[in-house]
Amino acid sequence: MPIIEYAGTKVNLDDEGYLVDFDSWNENTALALAGDEGMGALTEAQMGIIKFIREYYREYNFFPILNAVCKNVHQPRNCVQEEFMSPLKAWRIAGLPKPDELIVNLLEFGESPG
């Protein structure tokens, strides 16, 4: 099981780079995951998107419709793609569990699974 570290926070990932324990996520975890995804420090806008995705997933056990994410965080319509290049990257940084193949395929093509 891979382990990455950021600012003293150790993050356990599965073999495909997804956070092992959803509840172990915090902002340092997000920064570690962003670094693992090849991103620099997260902006306030990016962190807002990530936090919304996490809360939505916690409540509904599903990834939100992409346009709803942007609307709820008061950002332009394609904010997830613009800020993260890929909704799947946002999924990983948000510390959500590994999605099934259908969801992966939808996210890779920029569609919303909702």
C-alpha positions in Angstrom: 0.0 0.0 0.0 1.6 3.3 -1.1 2.1 6.1 1.5 2.6 9.7 0.6 3.4 12.5 3.0 2.8 16.2 3.2 3.6 18.6 6.0 3.9 15.6 8.4 0.7 14.1 7.3 1.0 10.5 6.1 -1.6 9.4 3.6 -2.4 5.7 2.9 -3.4 5.1 -0.7 -4.6 1.9 -2.5 -2.5 0.6 -5.4 -4.4 3.0 -7.8 -3.8 6.2 -5.8 -7.2 6.5 -4.0 -7.3 7.4 -0.3 -7.8 4.2 1.8 -9.8 5.8 4.6 -12.4 8.4 3.6 -12.6 9.8 7.1 -8.8 10.4 7.4 -9.1 13.3 4.9 -8.2 16.8 5.9 -6.8 19.8 4.0 -3.2 18.5 4.4 -4.4 15.2 2.9 -5.8 17.1 0.0 -2.5 18.9 -0.5 -0.6 15.6 -0.4 -3.1 14.1 -2.9 -2.8 17.1 -5.2 1.0 16.8 -5.1 0.7 13.1 -6.0 -1.5 14.2 -9.0 1.2 16.6 -10.2 -0.5 19.8 -9.0 1.0 22.5 -6.9 -0.7 24.0 -3.9 -4.4 24.2 -4.1 -6.1 27.5 -4.5 -9.0 28.7 -2.4 -11.3 28.0 -5.3 -10.0 24.5 -5.8 -10.3 23.7 -2.1 -13.9 25.0 -2.2 -14.7 22.6 -5.0 -13.0 19.7 -3.2 -14.8 20.4 0.0 -18.2 20.6 -1.8 -17.5 17.3 -3.6 -16.7 15.6 -0.3 -19.7 16.9 1.6 -22.0 16.0 -1.3 -20.5 12.5 -1.4 -20.8 12.1 2.4 -24.5 13.0 2.2 -25.5 11.2 -1.0 -22.8 8.6 -1.4 -22.3 9.8 -5.0 -20.3 12.3 -7.0 -22.3 15.4 -7.7 -23.4 16.6 -11.1 -20.5 18.7 -12.3 -22.5 21.8 -13.2 -24.1 21.6 -9.7 -20.6 21.7 -8.1 -19.8 24.9 -9.9 -23.1 26.5 -9.2 -22.9 25.7 -5.5 -19.4 27.1 -5.1 -20.3 30.1 -7.2 -17.8 29.5 -10.0 -18.2 29.3 -13.8 -20.0 26.3 -15.3 -16.9 24.2 -16.2 -15.0 25.0 -13.0 -14.1 21.4 -12.2 -12.5 20.8 -15.6 -10.9 24.2 -15.6 -9.4 23.9 -12.1 -8.4 20.2 -12.2 -8.3 19.3 -15.9 -10.1 16.1 -15.0 -13.1 15.4 -12.7 -11.4 12.1 -11.8 -8.4 14.1 -10.5 -10.8 16.1 -8.3 -12.4 12.8 -7.2 -9.0 11.5 -6.0 -8.0 14.8 -4.3 -11.3 14.9 -2.5 -10.4 11.5 -1.0 -13.4 9.7 -2.4 -13.3 5.9 -2.6 -12.2 4.3 -5.9 -15.1 4.6 -8.4 -16.3 1.7 -10.5 -15.4 1.5 -14.2 -18.6 3.1 -15.4 -18.0 6.2 -13.3 -14.3 6.3 -14.3 -15.3 6.2 -18.0 -17.9 8.9 -17.5 -15.5 11.2 -15.7 -12.7 10.6 -18.2 -15.0 11.8 -20.9 -16.0 14.9 -18.9 -19.5 13.7 -18.3 -21.3 13.8 -14.9 -22.2 10.5 -13.4 -25.4 12.0 -12.0 
